[in-house]
Amino acid sequence: MQLKTLLPLVILCATACQGVPAVLLDNESDMNKEALQESKKLAAGSTNVIEERREFIEKLRHAGKEKRPLYEEYFDVIGADGILDGIEQVWPRCHEEAHDAGRAIFARFRDIGASVRICADRCATGCMHGALMEAFGVTADDARADGATHRVAITPEMNEACYRNAAILSLSRPGNCAHGIGHALMIQAHYRIPEALTACTGFPEPAMRYYCVTGAYMEYVTEYDQEDAKSKSLQYPCDTYDYPAACARNKMYYVTKRHYEAHGRTEELVQECSRLMGKFRLGCFHGLGNAHMWLIASGQINIKSVCGHGTDDERFMCLEGAMERMGQHYETRALAVCEELQGQDRQTCLAAVKHKMYDLTKDFTLYLSE
């Protein structure tokens, strides 16, 4: 099938990490209440605020990669809600664009409970991930030279945030939080993959470790995809390190986008996955499904042409890659897509829609296979 366009994939958070002081985890603090009030105080109805919002949106349309200075400039003018409204207007499927907004919100209030509540689930929790990034953030100058000591130090805070912080748990699953912290750990590791993967073992459950690794790999791939595609391999690092499915669910977006821009065909991408072996092959099929989610959801491509190939395990991984996220954001459409399948593939599809993203109870056997 010839495809000339590829709808954008929601790109999840970018974070940095260190221990969070206990006061920042107190979601019932007085500062929390004050922050929540301040975030709402700028009414959208006044003429000046309306004009300032229009000006902000115009500047946002021409903003470069670093958007935080713009968000900070307008924070006292249009408020956090005004900033998030503008982001959603310019980028309806925003996620990455909201990271710096979350960072600016946390930097302003220094209260993780308040920041997460202000962000809520806006921009597919991109704002929340940004708040976590700032809460756990370290600069390169601040990072400890002893990485092992640092990992031990931050492990309690990682688990406190993702398992017990009421504000975070009211908005997202623990696995979503682990994903955000994975981004942070990759940055803290200065993009050294083995160190970031080791840091994710600070979570006790294999499922939480896996979701942490998805964030770590996403952070790495977002920064180094183009460089690695030229100097290493088409699939690197997903053909090299552990947890290849966690890696490929993001890497394959970039691989697929380049492929279709060169007027490639879906069958050639399937063949690319088939060249790999073992867990790397399974990971590639998982990423293939995730990379095609928007195309399948919009009806531009049939799910069978993407996930109807290979062994039972390969189809399983591909279907979960596509349908968990579609079920998260477009459940009605996802259920309709599942009706296009038969037999076990249909059951796999329906289960993925039911579980959605970041489920801790699903079977991780193929994801954690050697």
Number of C-alpha atoms within 10 A of each C-alpha: 11 11 16 12 12 19 14 14 19 19 18 28 32 30 30 27 28 26 18 20 11 9 12 20 23 18 21 13 15 11 17 23 14 12 23 17 13 14 20 15 13 17 14 17 8 9 10 13 17 15 13 16 21 13 13 21 20 13 12 18 13 8 12 8 8 10 15 17 12 16 26 20 11 17 19 12 16 27 23 27 18 25 23 23 18 21 24 18 13 15 16 11 17 23 24 22 25 31 27 27 29 30 25 23 29 28 16 13 19 20 25 29 27 30 33 28 18 25 25 19 17 18 24 20 26 28 33 33 34 34 34 31 29 26 26 23 24 19 12 12 7 10 18 16 9 8 15 12 10 17 24 13 14 18 18 14 19 24 18 15 22 24 17 13 17 17 21 26 16 12 17 16 16 22 22 25 27 30 30 33 34 34 30 31 34 30 26 28 22 15 19 13 20 12 17 27 24 15 27 28 17 20 20 11 10 14 22 25 22 27 27 31 33 31 31 33 31 27 27 24 23 16 13 14 21 13 11 15 15 9 9 11 14 18 23 19 22 27 21 11 13 20 24 29 30 25 30 34 26 29 28 27 23 20 20 20 20 13 18 17 12 11 14 17 15 20 13 12 19 19 12 15 22 18 10 15 12 10 19 26 22 27 29 34 33 32 31 31 28 28 30 29 28 20 19 24 21 11 12 14 18 17 23 15 13 23 24 18 16 15 9 11 13 21 24 24 25 29 32 27 29 30 34 27 22 25 24 17 15 14 18 11 15 25 19 12 21 21 12 13 17 11 7 12 19 17 15 20 28 24 18 27 26 17 18 18 21 22 18 17 8 11 10 12 8 16 19 16 13 10
